Amino acid sequence: MSMENGIAFNRRQFLRFGLTVASGMLMPASLKAFSREGGSVAVHPLQTFVQPPMLEAKNGLLDVTLTASYLNTKLSGANAKHQYPVSLRAYAYDAHGPSYSGPTLVVKGGDQLRIKLVNNLPVNPPVLAFRDPTNYMKPNTTNLHVHGLHVYPGIYEDKSPLEYGDYVVDPNSGGIRPGGDSRQYVYKIPKDHPEGPFYYHPQYHGSSAIQAASLMSGAIMVRGPVDNLLEMDQAKELIFLFQAPYFATSEIKNNYSVSNGSLEKFAQIADHPTGHGVNHFKHVAVDAQPVLINGVRQPTIVMESGEVQRWRFINTQVFNYLSLSLDDHTFHQYTSDGWGSSTYQDYPDGRQKNGKGILLAPGNRSSVLIKAGATGTYLLRSLPVKIAQGRQTATLPGDILAKIVVVEAKEAMELPSTPLPVSNFLKPVTDKEFASAGGRKRSIIFNMVGNEVLDPSHNDPSFIDEAIAESASIASSVKESVKQKIAMAKAGISKVTGNPIEGSQYFPPFVFPTYDYELQPPNGIIQNVILGAIEEWTVFNCNSIAHVFHIHVNPMFITKLNGIPVDPYWCDTVALPAGGTQAMPTSVTFRMRFQDFIGPYILHSQMLKDSDLGLVQRVTVLPI
């Protein structure tokens, strides 16, 4: 085995190297490359990008056991050199221990993917008479969702013990219980399934955010004809799981009595959904959780000038968007989510064009080809993204995600020529087809009521408001201090005289939480659809935040944005436009074929804390 710099490593050395960089450590200073502006590159740059292990189907079958348990390790914060000890939920597989992500599962159309999920998380905290309003009751109950796959969503009732498809509509008393409970999942990949990146993560209602915001996710790669093209096969493939683990640190003002390095309270995410740590500029950007790639903060990727690589982007974050751009290079995108295109959509350096890169909402994926340019060091960035629009805007700050060091070329490579092969599954839903199916239309309302956490008009109080609030806080503290001293004085007199005195005990005031997280049921509204139907749905966004809409099983053919026709495209996760109100909501319109599978599944916000709170509906496809 050899690295890009030609230095040979035996297996033991490689494993030691992998364990070192996977913990989020940067390359040694002596091996760092200078910036492009600096004009030089180290002779032997060290690649610190670490891929999850890849498990590939053999003879039509991939059978793996995943185990949910805690991982005690270290993760970098915004500063890649500053690491924090953490204890977060993660996946192990087969005989391997838990790691920074689950393994990448590689299948193709016609294969069967079998995943046995074992829940070795500790038992859930007891249900108290007075429930902790900052948390839910079952943070360690889990299940599994294969995000974007077109597979059966029900239960195979004829199997004993039962086997499950992409079944996520567990009741409050269901799910895979902690302490060793397990479930066998079986996914039969259709022969014409589109190729591309997908991923798996928990979807148990009420705990999905707290688990996915740990380290519980992994990639699924569906291979197809486009992967068999000679130039595509020769291009090195890198899997990017963009992660943003949430955990308590001493730098955070309120950790809700959670020990450092842990994520145990829903409020840790819900009260600060964008996170902590990256570039907080008041009135310009909100604070954001540092992004890791496969567990590493700002890894280094080494390429040769003229080399072509294929990069698979998966945004596993539970709330934040990405806008991906590479300095002085062009991304040639050929899949969006898991749905391919016969031509490339090019994304040049967004800083030089329009300030926009490849937009990935939470749950979105993308496949790109990248051809390395001149020698030097370039930065993979997430450009600033506006995520809320109201009286004021809320913008996620830009961030540096990775460094790409380009060294001298051995030989140039070429991009695969177009048109690229595309699955027949992706035929456009034409006006004629839609009309012949009856032209059924529906409306879905996304409206978070009573949750003002990310309403920009409330995020940035004026200087006067802040001064008043600070004065009130100081006055309250002084008042309570006086009351406590009076009580202590009365207690002292009572002790001397032996007579009880009223008011000799001090009781601190009860502090109510800012928001009471009441869990709303996931099946309050059920959309019943007949198998074989073709419908047009419009999703209305009544909030300033740019909610993210995801529907399971069947992909969406997007046709309109805010009622205005767009060039149609396929996806399974879509950003709703920001700036909606109840009086004037924003909207996305799509068409969908309800084909192949009957059974219950869900539509929901992929901003998982909102889904857990109740921004979710059930879809039930019924037989004809």
C-alpha positions, 0 to 999 in steps of 0.5 A: 500500500502506498500513499500519494507521496510515494512513501510505502506503508505496511498494514500496521503502519497504515492502521496506526496512521488512520487512527491518528488522523481519524481523531481529528488531528491535523498534519504535523507543521513540518509537512504543511503546504503553503497557501496558493498565494504563498507560491510553494508546496511541501515536497511530501504533503501528507493526506489526512483525509480518512474514508470510512471503511467500504463494505460491498455486496457480493453475489447480490447480497450485503449482510452487515450488523450495526451496533449503536453504542457510545464512543469515547474519543476526541473531536476537534472544535472550530480550531482543528488543533483544539480537541475535546474529549467526547462521549457520543452515540455512534455505530459499530459494525460486525466485529469492529468497534464504534467509530466516527461514522458507520461503514459505507455500504455499496450495492447496485440495482437488484442487490439485497441489503440486510442490516441487523441493528443492535441497540447497545445504548444504555437504558433510557432515563426514568420518567419522572413525575415532573418531566424535564422540559428540556428533554424527551424521555427516550433518547436511547430508543432507535431505529433506522432510515435509509435516506433516499432509497426507493425501497419497501417501507413496511414490515415483512409479516410472513417472516419469523422473527419479523423483518423490516423494510424502511419502517420508521413509523414506530409508536411511542411504545415501539422502536429498538429498545436500548440494552440489547434489543435488535431488528433485522432490516431487509432492503431489496434494491430495484433493478432500475434504481438510480445510482448515487450517494444515499445514507442511513441514520436514526429516525425514531420520533423524538430522538432522531436529532439527538442521535444523528447530531452525535455520530450515528450516520453512514453512507450508502453508495448505489452503483450503476452504469455511470460508475462503469464508464472507464474514466469514472472507474479510473477516478479515485472516489472520496466519500465526504460525510459532512458532520457537526456533532453537538456536545457540551463544552466549558465555552458554552454558556448553558449546557443544561447540567450536561457534562462536557463532551456529552449530548444528553438534552434535546435543548442542547440542539433545540435552543441553539439549532445552528450550534456554537463555535464558528465565526459569530459576527453580530447582525451578520451571521449566526453561530454555527457548529464546526463541520467535520469530514468523516470525523476530521476537522479540515483534513488535507487531500493530495491530488496530482495536477490534471488528476480527476477524482469523483467526490461524493458529498453527503450533508448529514448535519441536523440543521445547517446548510452547506454551500460548497466551493473549491478555490480556482476549480470547477465542480462538475456535478452529475448527481443531485441527491441520488438522481443522475443527470446526462450532462454536467452542471458546472459550479466554478469558484463561487467567490469569483462568480456569484457567492454561491456554491453547490447548495446542500440542505441537511440530507442533500447529497451530490456527486461531482468530478473535480480535475486538479489544476496547477500545483498549489494549495486550495481550500474547500469552503462552505460559503455563507448561506442565508437561512432565514429572512424576515425583518432581518436576515440570518446567515450561516457563516462561511467555513473552511472544510478541507485543504487540497494540495496539488502536486506535480502531475504524472499524467493528465486524466479526462472527464467522462464524455456526455451524455452520461447514462441515466436510469429509466426510473427518472423519466419526467412527469409530463403534463400529459401523464399527470393529467391522464392520472387525474391531476390530483393536487394537495397542499402541505403546510410547514408552520412551526407554532410557538418556536421563535428560536430562529426568528431573526426579528428576535435573534438580535435585540437592540443595544437598549433591549440588551441593556434593559435585560442586563439591568433586570438580570442584575436587579434580580440577582441583587434582590435574591442575594438580599433575600438569602442574607436576610434568611441567613440572619434570621436563621442565626438569631433563631439558633441563638434564641431557640425560637423559630423565626418565619423566613429563616429558610431561603428557597431559590426561585424556580427557573422555568425553561425558555421552551417546553419541548412537547412532543407532537405525534408523527401521525396527527395528519395522514396523507392517504394515496392509492398505489400507482397514483401520480399527484402534484403537491405544493409545500407551503413554508409559513416561517422565516426559516428555510425549512427542509422538506424530505419525503421517504420512498418516492423521489420528487420531481420539482416543477415550481418555486414560489409558484413560478416554473423552474427547469424540472429536476429530481430530488428527495430533499429540498430546501423551502424558500426562506421568508415565509409568513402565514399570510404570504408563505413561500412554496415548492411544488413537485410531482410524484409517482407513488409506485412499487410499494404500499405501506406507511412512511413519513414526510417531515422536516430534515431539520431534525429537531423540528421533525422531532417537535412535530413537523412531520406527517404520515403517508400511507400508500394503499393498494388499488 
